[in-house]
Amino acid sequence: MSDLSGERLAELRQAFDSIDASGDGFISEEEFLRHFPDLPAEALGSLEEAADADGDGRISFEEFVRLLG
């Protein structure tokens, strides 16, 4: 994360927070589906596989940044 500009990190934080409806600091599958209702199941599965580094079934901000940064 340290190689990203402050502006890019702020953009990613804003995007993350808009998806994290519960405000718990994690994006769940349900939150992704609520934010992207037309997302195909296979795309969601690929996203979780690529982003959920620790396998806990949700995406932290750090994982989100690694994916999109």
N, CA, C and O atoms as a printed pandas DataFrame, in Angstrom:
     atom_number atom_name residue_name chain_id  residue_number  x_coord  y_coord  z_coord
0              1         N          MET        A               1    0.805   -1.194    0.000
1              2        CA          MET        A               1    0.000    0.000    0.000
2              3         C          MET        A               1    0.851    1.262    0.000
3              4         O          MET        A               1    0.380    2.317   -0.425
4              5         N          SER        A               2    2.075    1.181    0.460
5              6        CA          SER        A               2    2.885    2.376    0.613
6              7         C          SER        A               2    3.291    3.000   -0.722
7              8         O          SER        A               2    3.648    4.177   -0.755
8              9         N          ASP        A               3    3.247    2.247   -1.820
9             10        CA          ASP        A               3    3.637    2.808   -3.101
10            11         C          ASP        A               3    2.490    3.535   -3.805
11            12         O          ASP        A               3    2.689    4.070   -4.896
12            13         N          LEU        A               4    1.314    3.566   -3.217
13            14        CA          LEU        A               4    0.181    4.282   -3.791
14            15         C          LEU        A               4    0.162    5.717   -3.274
15            16         O          LEU        A               4    0.541    5.992   -2.136
16            17         N          SER        A               5   -0.286    6.620   -4.134
17            18        CA          SER        A               5   -0.393    8.015   -3.721
18            19         C          SER        A               5   -1.518    8.173   -2.704
19            20         O          SER        A               5   -2.422    7.341   -2.628
20            21         N          GLY        A               6   -1.451    9.224   -1.941
21            22        CA          GLY        A               6   -2.500    9.518   -0.982
22            23         C          GLY        A               6   -3.841    9.699   -1.664
23            24         O          GLY        A               6   -4.878    9.299   -1.134
24            25         N          GLU        A               7   -3.814   10.305   -2.845
25            26        CA          GLU        A               7   -5.056   10.514   -3.588
26            27         C          GLU        A               7   -5.676    9.185   -4.007
27            28         O          GLU        A               7   -6.888    9.001   -3.893
28            29         N          ARG        A               8   -4.847    8.256   -4.492
29            30        CA          ARG        A               8   -5.358    6.943   -4.903
30            31         C          ARG        A               8   -5.895    6.181   -3.699
31            32         O          ARG        A               8   -6.949    5.551   -3.793
32            33         N          LEU        A               9   -5.199    6.224   -2.584
33            34        CA          LEU        A               9   -5.683    5.555   -1.373
34            35         C          LEU        A               9   -7.017    6.140   -0.924
35            36         O          LEU        A               9   -7.902    5.406   -0.482
36            37         N          ALA        A              10   -7.164    7.461   -1.034
37            38        CA          ALA        A              10   -8.423    8.104   -0.659
38            39         C          ALA        A              10   -9.548    7.653   -1.580
39            40         O          ALA        A              10  -10.669    7.426   -1.124
40            41         N          GLU        A              11   -9.260    7.520   -2.881
41            42        CA          GLU        A              11  -10.270    7.033   -3.836
42            43         C          GLU        A              11  -10.695    5.612   -3.497
43            44         O          GLU        A              11  -11.881    5.284   -3.512
44            45         N          LEU        A              12   -9.709    4.773   -3.191
45            46        CA          LEU        A              12  -10.010    3.385   -2.849
46            47         C          LEU        A              12  -10.790    3.301   -1.541
47            48         O          LEU        A              12  -11.698    2.479   -1.411
48            49         N          ARG        A              13  -10.447    4.136   -0.583
49            50        CA          ARG        A              13  -11.172    4.145    0.697
50            51         C          ARG        A              13  -12.619    4.553    0.471
51            52         O          ARG        A              13  -13.528    3.964    1.056
52            53         N          GLN        A              14  -12.842    5.551   -0.370
53            54        CA          GLN        A              14  -14.202    6.003   -0.650
54            55         C          GLN        A              14  -15.005    4.884   -1.328
55            56         O          GLN        A              14  -16.161    4.645   -0.977
56            57         N          ALA        A              15  -14.390    4.205   -2.295
57            58        CA          ALA        A              15  -15.072    3.101   -2.973
58            59         C          ALA        A              15  -15.368    1.970   -1.994
59            60         O          ALA        A              15  -16.470    1.421   -1.988
60            61         N          PHE        A              16  -14.385    1.624   -1.169
61            62        CA          PHE        A              16  -14.556    0.561   -0.182
62            63         C          PHE        A              16  -15.699    0.890    0.773
63            64         O          PHE        A              16  -16.576    0.064    1.027
64            65         N          ASP        A              17  -15.670    2.110    1.293
65            66        CA          ASP        A              17  -16.695    2.519    2.261
66            67         C          ASP        A              17  -18.092    2.532    1.649
67            68         O          ASP        A              17  -19.075    2.278    2.345
68            69         N          SER        A              18  -18.188    2.829    0.348
69            70        CA          SER        A              18  -19.504    2.838   -0.296
70            71         C          SER        A              18  -20.070    1.426   -0.433
71            72         O          SER        A              18  -21.287    1.249   -0.485
72            73         N          ILE        A              19  -19.206    0.435   -0.492
73            74        CA          ILE        A              19  -19.650   -0.968   -0.593
74            75         C          ILE        A              19  -19.884   -1.556    0.792
75            76         O          ILE        A              19  -20.798   -2.360    0.976
76            77         N          ASP        A              20  -19.067   -1.164    1.768
77            78        CA          ASP        A              20  -19.150   -1.674    3.144
78            79         C          ASP        A              20  -20.332   -1.027    3.867
79            80         O          ASP        A              20  -20.153   -0.137    4.698
80            81         N          ALA        A              21  -21.525   -1.480    3.543
81            82        CA          ALA        A              21  -22.756   -0.876    4.082
82            83         C          ALA        A              21  -22.845   -0.979    5.593
83            84         O          ALA        A              21  -23.396   -0.084    6.233
84            85         N          SER        A              22  -22.322   -2.042    6.180
85            86        CA          SER        A              22  -22.410   -2.224    7.636
86            87         C          SER        A              22  -21.410   -1.354    8.384
87            88         O          SER        A              22  -21.569   -1.096    9.577
88            89         N          GLY        A              23  -20.372   -0.901    7.672
89            90        CA          GLY        A              23  -19.354   -0.076    8.313
90            91         C          GLY        A              23  -18.435   -0.837    9.239
91            92         O          GLY        A              23  -17.783   -0.237   10.093
92            93         N          ASP        A              24  -18.369   -2.167    9.083
93            94        CA          ASP        A              24  -17.538   -2.975    9.982
94            95         C          ASP        A              24  -16.092   -3.116    9.520
95            96         O          ASP        A              24  -15.296   -3.781   10.183
96            97         N          GLY        A              25  -15.741   -2.499    8.390
97            98        CA          GLY        A              25  -14.371   -2.563    7.904
98            99         C          GLY        A              25  -14.100   -3.747    6.998
99           100         O          GLY        A              25  -12.951   -4.020    6.650
100          101         N          PHE        A              26  -15.154   -4.450    6.616
101          102        CA          PHE        A              26  -15.029   -5.591    5.721
102          103         C          PHE        A              26  -16.166   -5.561    4.704
103          104         O          PHE        A              26  -17.257   -5.065    4.986
104          105         N          ILE        A              27  -15.892   -6.098    3.522
105          106        CA          ILE        A              27  -16.938   -6.243    2.512
106          107         C          ILE        A              27  -17.313   -7.716    2.454
107          108         O          ILE        A              27  -16.471   -8.578    2.202
108          109         N          SER        A              28  -18.577   -7.985    2.689
109          110        CA          SER        A              28  -19.085   -9.356    2.638
110          111         C          SER        A              28  -19.654   -9.633    1.249
111          112         O          SER        A              28  -19.832   -8.721    0.442
112          113         N          GLU        A              29  -19.930  -10.884    0.992
113          114        CA          GLU        A              29  -20.561  -11.272   -0.269
114          115         C          GLU        A              29  -21.903  -10.560   -0.428
115          116         O          GLU        A              29  -22.237  -10.090   -1.516
116          117         N          GLU        A              30  -22.662  -10.483    0.651
117          118        CA          GLU        A              30  -23.972   -9.822    0.602
118          119         C          GLU        A              30  -23.846   -8.348    0.242
119          120         O          GLU        A              30  -24.662   -7.815   -0.511
120          121         N          GLU        A              31  -22.821   -7.690    0.780
121          122        CA          GLU        A              31  -22.620   -6.278    0.470
122          123         C          GLU        A              31  -22.222   -6.084   -0.988
123          124         O          GLU        A              31  -22.669   -5.137   -1.634
124          125         N          PHE        A              32  -21.386   -6.977   -1.507
125          126        CA          PHE        A              32  -21.039   -6.905   -2.921
126          127         C          PHE        A              32  -22.281   -7.077   -3.786
127          128         O          PHE        A              32  -22.486   -6.331   -4.744
128          129         N          LEU        A              33  -23.102   -8.053   -3.447
129          130        CA          LEU        A              33  -24.309   -8.297   -4.233
130          131         C          LEU        A              33  -25.303   -7.148   -4.131
131          132         O          LEU        A              33  -25.998   -6.844   -5.100
132          133         N          ARG        A              34  -25.378   -6.514   -2.980
133          134        CA          ARG        A              34  -26.255   -5.362   -2.810
134          135         C          ARG        A              34  -25.764   -4.185   -3.657
135          136         O          ARG        A              34  -26.562   -3.463   -4.255
136          137         N          HIS        A              35  -24.454   -4.007   -3.699
137          138        CA          HIS        A              35  -23.861   -2.889   -4.431
138          139         C          HIS        A              35  -23.812   -3.163   -5.937
139          140         O          HIS        A              35  -23.953   -2.244   -6.744
140          141         N          PHE        A              36  -23.611   -4.428   -6.307
141          142        CA          PHE        A              36  -23.535   -4.837   -7.709
142          143         C          PHE        A              36  -24.543   -5.958   -7.951
143          144         O          PHE        A              36  -24.147   -7.117   -8.075
144          145         N          PRO        A              37  -25.837   -5.641   -8.022
145          146        CA          PRO        A              37  -26.869   -6.685   -8.104
146          147         C          PRO        A              37  -26.812   -7.543   -9.367
147          148         O          PRO        A              37  -27.322   -8.663   -9.368
148          149         N          ASP        A              38  -26.212   -7.047  -10.420
149          150        CA          ASP        A              38  -26.145   -7.810  -11.671
150          151         C          ASP        A              38  -24.850   -8.603  -11.822
151          152         O          ASP        A              38  -24.586   -9.164  -12.885
152          153         N          LEU        A              39  -24.053   -8.652  -10.777
153          154        CA          LEU        A              39  -22.787   -9.374  -10.825
154          155         C          LEU        A              39  -23.050  -10.876  -10.905
155          156         O          LEU        A              39  -23.687  -11.439  -10.015
156          157         N          PRO        A              40  -22.560  -11.535  -11.975
157          158        CA          PRO        A              40  -22.768  -12.984  -12.092
158          159         C          PRO        A              40  -22.068  -13.750  -10.972
159          160         O          PRO        A              40  -21.035  -13.314  -10.464
160          161         N          ALA        A              41  -22.626  -14.870  -10.599
161          162        CA          ALA        A              41  -22.072  -15.681   -9.506
162          163         C          ALA        A              41  -20.621  -16.067   -9.767
163          164         O          ALA        A              41  -19.804  -16.062   -8.846
164          165         N          GLU        A              42  -20.291  -16.403  -11.016
165          166        CA          GLU        A              42  -18.912  -16.800  -11.316
166          167         C          GLU        A              42  -17.948  -15.620  -11.157
167          168         O          GLU        A              42  -16.791  -15.816  -10.783
168          169         N          ALA        A              43  -18.410  -14.408  -11.435
169          170        CA          ALA        A              43  -17.566  -13.229  -11.237
170          171         C          ALA        A              43  -17.336  -12.988   -9.750
171          172         O          ALA        A              43  -16.226  -12.651   -9.335
172          173         N          LEU        A              44  -18.371  -13.160   -8.959
173          174        CA          LEU        A              44  -18.237  -12.998   -7.512
174          175         C          LEU        A              44  -17.268  -14.038   -6.959
175          176         O          LEU        A              44  -16.424  -13.718   -6.122
176          177         N          GLY        A              45  -17.386  -15.265   -7.417
177          178        CA          GLY        A              45  -16.474  -16.317   -6.969
178          179         C          GLY        A              45  -15.033  -16.011   -7.328
179          180         O          GLY        A              45  -14.135  -16.213   -6.511
180          181         N          SER        A              46  -14.799  -15.526   -8.542
181          182        CA          SER        A              46  -13.445  -15.156   -8.965
182          183         C          SER        A              46  -12.911  -13.993   -8.156
183          184         O          SER        A              46  -11.737  -13.967   -7.787
184          185         N          LEU        A              47  -13.777  -13.032   -7.882
185          186        CA          LEU        A              47  -13.389  -11.872   -7.088
186          187         C          LEU        A              47  -12.980  -12.295   -5.685
187          188         O          LEU        A              47  -11.945  -11.866   -5.175
188          189         N          GLU        A              48  -13.787  -13.124   -5.075
189          190        CA          GLU        A              48  -13.465  -13.591   -3.716
190          191         C          GLU        A              48  -12.172  -14.393   -3.707
191          192         O          GLU        A              48  -11.363  -14.264   -2.788
192          193         N          GLU        A              49  -11.979  -15.213   -4.718
193          194        CA          GLU        A              49  -10.762  -16.025   -4.791
194          195         C          GLU        A              49   -9.532  -15.135   -4.929
195          196         O          GLU        A              49   -8.501  -15.401   -4.310
196          197         N          ALA        A              50   -9.634  -14.083   -5.735
197          198        CA          ALA        A              50   -8.502  -13.193   -5.967
198          199         C          ALA        A              50   -8.263  -12.248   -4.798
199          200         O          ALA        A              50   -7.117  -11.933   -4.477
200          201         N          ALA        A              51   -9.331  -11.796   -4.164
201          202        CA          ALA        A              51   -9.196  -10.737   -3.159
202          203         C          ALA        A              51   -9.085  -11.234   -1.731
203          204         O          ALA        A              51   -8.373  -10.631   -0.929
204          205         N          ASP        A              52   -9.764  -12.310   -1.392
205          206        CA          ASP        A              52   -9.834  -12.766    0.003
206          207         C          ASP        A              52   -8.597  -13.582    0.357
207          208         O          ASP        A              52   -8.640  -14.812    0.401
208          209         N          ALA        A              53   -7.491  -12.878    0.610
209          210        CA          ALA        A              53   -6.200  -13.526    0.843
210          211         C          ALA        A              53   -6.189  -14.430    2.059
211          212         O          ALA        A              53   -5.528  -15.468    2.048
212          213         N          ASP        A              54   -6.909  -14.056    3.112
213          214        CA          ASP        A              54   -6.871  -14.870    4.327
214          215         C          ASP        A              54   -7.993  -15.899    4.402
215          216         O          ASP        A              54   -8.072  -16.664    5.363
216          217         N          GLY        A              55   -8.865  -15.922    3.389
217          218        CA          GLY        A              55   -9.902  -16.946    3.310
218          219         C          GLY        A              55  -10.992  -16.854    4.353
219          220         O          GLY        A              55  -11.633  -17.858    4.665
220          221         N          ASP        A              56  -11.218  -15.661    4.905
221          222        CA          ASP        A              56  -12.233  -15.539    5.951
222          223         C          ASP        A              56  -13.632  -15.223    5.415
223          224         O          ASP        A              56  -14.565  -15.030    6.194
224          225         N          GLY        A              57  -13.779  -15.169    4.090
225          226        CA          GLY        A              57  -15.093  -14.952    3.502
226          227         C          GLY        A              57  -15.521  -13.500    3.403
227          228         O          GLY        A              57  -16.677  -13.205    3.101
228          229         N          ARG        A              58  -14.592  -12.599    3.656
229          230        CA          ARG        A              58  -14.885  -11.182    3.531
230          231         C          ARG        A              58  -13.603  -10.479    3.111
231          232         O          ARG        A              58  -12.509  -11.025    3.250
232          233         N          ILE        A              59  -13.749   -9.267    2.595
233          234        CA          ILE        A              59  -12.602   -8.548    2.053
234          235         C          ILE        A              59  -12.312   -7.331    2.928
235          236         O          ILE        A              59  -13.170   -6.472    3.129
236          237         N          SER        A              60  -11.094   -7.276    3.440
237          238        CA          SER        A              60  -10.663   -6.134    4.248
238          239         C          SER        A              60  -10.219   -5.011    3.312
239          240         O          SER        A              60  -10.076   -5.220    2.107
240          241         N          PHE        A              61  -10.004   -3.834    3.867
241          242        CA          PHE        A              61   -9.527   -2.720    3.054
242          243         C          PHE        A              61   -8.168   -3.045    2.448
243          244         O          PHE        A              61   -7.922   -2.719    1.287
244          245         N          GLU        A              62   -7.289   -3.676    3.205
245          246        CA          GLU        A              62   -5.960   -4.030    2.704
246          247         C          GLU        A              62   -6.069   -4.984    1.517
247          248         O          GLU        A              62   -5.351   -4.827    0.530
248          249         N          GLU        A              63   -6.954   -5.962    1.606
249          250        CA          GLU        A              63   -7.158   -6.895    0.498
250          251         C          GLU        A              63   -7.747   -6.163   -0.711
251          252         O          GLU        A              63   -7.372   -6.442   -1.849
252          253         N          PHE        A              64   -8.656   -5.242   -0.466
253          254        CA          PHE        A              64   -9.282   -4.438   -1.519
254          255         C          PHE        A              64   -8.223   -3.620   -2.250
255          256         O          PHE        A              64   -8.230   -3.542   -3.479
256          257         N          VAL        A              65   -7.309   -3.006   -1.487
257          258        CA          VAL        A              65   -6.250   -2.206   -2.081
258          259         C          VAL        A              65   -5.314   -3.082   -2.902
259          260         O          VAL        A              65   -4.913   -2.688   -3.998
260          261         N          ARG        A              66   -4.956   -4.258   -2.399
261          262        CA          ARG        A              66   -4.083   -5.169   -3.156
262          263         C          ARG        A              66   -4.728   -5.553   -4.480
263          264         O          ARG        A              66   -4.042   -5.686   -5.494
264          265         N          LEU        A              67   -6.025   -5.728   -4.471
265          266        CA          LEU        A              67   -6.746   -6.127   -5.680
266          267         C          LEU        A              67   -6.835   -4.981   -6.691
267          268         O          LEU        A              67   -6.612   -5.181   -7.885
268          269         N          LEU        A              68   -7.156   -3.797   -6.212
269          270        CA          LEU        A              68   -7.454   -2.673   -7.124
270          271         C          LEU        A              68   -6.385   -1.593   -7.182
271          272         O          LEU        A              68   -6.427   -0.720   -8.050
272          273         N          GLY        A              69   -5.430   -1.648   -6.265
273          274        CA          GLY        A              69   -4.430   -0.583   -6.172
274          275         C          GLY        A              69   -3.549   -0.510   -7.352
275          276         O          GLY        A              69   -2.661    0.340   -7.407
